[in-house]
Amino acid sequence: VQLRESGGGLVQPGGSLRLSCVASGFTFSQSGMRWYRQPPGKERELVAYISSGGAITDYANSVTGRFTISRDNAKATVYLQMNSLKREDTAVYSCNGGYAWQYWGQGTQVTVSS
């Protein structure tokens, strides 16, 4: 089983990034997926959720209206489109899924700085 994130990097405040998480080794299309983030020196927090079919999404208050979670089950990939980025969005972003939410990616660093 593997979850592999990509798309992180350094971006200026107000900029955008799109994160991707490619899954393998489990039935992706039957699994809800989540994006988490862990800012430096802080606890990990849930950012966004999407149901297995993609019809239901939910977001942390801090990112609502700026971030969009989506998925492509044919590609076993979940995305996180991040717009209007703020310095406080700086964190390691990880995807999570599978039965009982047991699978995690290694994370990708997002740094928002001028």
Secondary structure as UniProt FT lines:
FT   STRAND          2..6
FT   STRAND          9..11
FT   TURN            13..14
FT   STRAND          17..24
FT   HELIX           28..30
FT   STRAND          33..38
FT   TURN            40..41
FT   STRAND          45..50
FT   TURN            52..53
FT   STRAND          57..59
FT   TURN            61..66
FT   STRAND          67..72
FT   TURN            73..76
FT   STRAND          77..82
FT   HELIX           87..89
FT   STRAND          91..97
FT   HELIX           99..101
FT   STRAND          103..104
FT   STRAND          108..112
//
